[in-house]
Amino acid sequence: MCAILRIINRVKRFAFYVILISILIVFFINQILGIIFSGVSFLAFLVSYLVSHSSKRRLLRRIGDYSIITDKEIATKFNLPLDDIKNILFSLSKNQKKKKWLIVFLNNRYIFLNEQAVKNFELLYYKGYNEKKIFESLQNKMRIKSRSEVKAIVTTMANENRLTNIGK
């Protein structure tokens, strides 16, 4: 999957440069046509950005009702391609410091925790519970499957500096 994403990103970058060079060539030949071509290209890139942004927000709204859900469960419940779900969750996980939800990457899969799940986890963490006690406490409430998930959540929250923001 990583190789495919690299190829897609290279094709996008190549297409961008081809369009940019085409705009410059057309602009030097006919300025009015160059301006129109650049405006149309800008609108196409803007629409592409807005579509991807709205799909992320729509997915977040849909999965926000689940305390913990994996990328495979999202794909099956909402009948969406797993690769698209992984790409969206990957892009959302890049900038999640100030978000109320949390996305964790573990064993080549993404795990989404909603706001309430994060609060429950932080509460137990600040009570001084270790991984085993947190796992036992949240296993029935939130469908946490293993202690490695708890450790990955702690690691992700520490990397995002989200464990130091809340008082004990």
C-alpha positions in Angstrom: 0.0 0.0 0.0 2.9 2.4 0.8 4.3 1.9 -2.7 1.0 2.7 -4.3 0.6 5.9 -2.2 4.1 7.0 -3.3 3.2 6.4 -6.9 -0.1 8.4 -6.6 1.7 11.3 -4.9 4.4 11.4 -7.6 1.7 11.4 -10.3 -0.1 14.2 -8.5 3.1 16.2 -8.2 4.0 15.5 -11.9 0.5 16.6 -13.0 0.8 19.8 -11.0 4.1 20.7 -12.7 2.8 19.8 -16.1 -0.2 22.1 -15.6 2.1 24.9 -14.2 4.4 24.7 -17.3 1.4 24.5 -19.6 -0.1 27.7 -18.0 3.2 29.5 -18.5 3.5 28.4 -22.1 0.0 29.4 -22.9 0.5 32.7 -21.0 3.5 33.7 -23.1 1.6 32.9 -26.3 -1.8 34.5 -25.3 -2.1 36.3 -21.9 -5.9 36.2 -21.7 -6.0 32.5 -22.5 -3.3 31.9 -19.9 -5.2 33.7 -17.2 -8.4 31.8 -18.0 -6.4 28.5 -18.0 -4.8 29.3 -14.6 -8.2 30.3 -13.2 -9.8 27.0 -14.3 -6.8 25.1 -12.9 -7.1 26.9 -9.6 -10.8 26.1 -9.4 -10.1 22.4 -10.1 -7.5 22.2 -7.3 -9.9 24.1 -5.0 -12.7 21.7 -5.7 -10.4 18.7 -5.2 -9.3 20.1 -1.8 -12.9 20.9 -0.7 -14.0 17.4 -1.6 -11.3 15.7 0.4 -11.8 18.1 3.3 -15.6 17.5 3.4 -15.1 13.7 3.3 -12.8 13.9 6.3 -15.4 15.9 8.3 -18.2 13.6 7.2 -16.3 10.5 8.3 -15.5 12.1 11.7 -19.1 12.9 12.2 -20.1 9.3 11.4 -17.5 7.6 13.6 -17.8 10.0 16.5 -20.7 8.0 18.0 -18.4 5.0 18.5 -16.1 5.0 21.6 -13.5 2.9 19.9 -13.5 1.8 16.3 -10.9 0.4 14.0 -10.3 1.2 10.3 -11.6 -2.3 9.2 -14.8 -1.8 11.2 -15.3 1.6 9.6 -14.9 0.1 6.2 -17.4 -2.7 6.8 -20.0 -0.6 8.7 -20.1 2.2 6.2 -19.3 0.2 3.1 -16.2 2.2 2.1 -12.9 1.1 0.7 -10.3 0.3 3.4 -7.5 2.1 1.6 -9.6 5.3 1.5 -10.4 5.0 5.2 -6.7 4.5 6.0 -5.7 7.5 3.9 -8.2 9.7 5.7 -7.3 8.5 9.1 -3.6 8.9 8.3 -4.1 12.5 7.2 -6.2 13.2 10.3 -3.7 11.7 12.6 -1.0 14.1 11.5 -2.5 17.0 13.2 -4.5 15.9 16.3 -2.8 17.8 19.2 -5.8 20.1 19.8 -8.5 17.7 18.8 -10.8 16.0 21.4 -10.6 12.6 19.6 -7.5 10.5 19.1 -6.3 8.3 16.3 -3.7 5.6 17.1 -1.7 3.6 14.7 -1.0 0.0 15.9 0.0 -3.1 14.0 -0.7 -1.6 10.6 -4.2 -0.5 11.5 -5.8 2.7 12.8 -7.9 2.9 16.0 -10.2 5.9 16.5 -11.2 7.0 20.0 -13.9 9.6 20.5 -13.9 12.4 23.0 -15.6 10.4 25.8 -13.2 7.5 25.4 -10.2 9.8 25.6 -11.6 11.4 28.7 -12.2 8.0 30.3 -8.7 7.0 29.5 -7.1 10.2 30.8 -9.1 9.9 34.0 -7.7 6.4 34.7 -4.2 7.4 33.6 -4.1 10.4 36.0 -5.4 8.2 38.8 -2.1 6.4 38.5 -3.4 3.2 37.0 -0.8 1.1 35.1 -1.5 -0.4 31.7 -2.9 -3.6 33.1 -5.4 -1.8 35.4 -6.4 0.6 32.6 -6.9 -2.4 30.3 -9.1 -4.2 32.8 -11.1 -1.1 33.6 -11.8 -0.2 29.9 -12.1 -3.6 28.5 -15.8 -3.9 29.1 -16.7 -0.3 28.6 -14.9 0.5 25.4 -14.0 -2.7 23.6 -10.2 -2.4 24.1 -8.8 -5.7 22.9 -5.3 -5.8 24.3 -2.7 -4.1 26.6 -0.7 -3.2 23.5 -3.6 -0.9 22.5 -3.4 0.8 25.9 0.3 1.2 25.5 -0.1 2.6 22.0 -2.7 5.1 23.3 -0.4 6.2 26.0 2.5 6.6 23.6 0.4 8.5 21.1 -1.0 10.9 23.7 2.6 11.4 25.1 3.9 12.1 21.6 1.1 14.6 21.0 1.8 16.3 24.4 -1.8 15.6 25.5 -1.0 14.0 28.9 0.6 17.0 30.4 -2.2 19.5 29.6 -4.6 18.1 32.1 -4.1 18.4 35.8 -3.9 15.3 38.0 
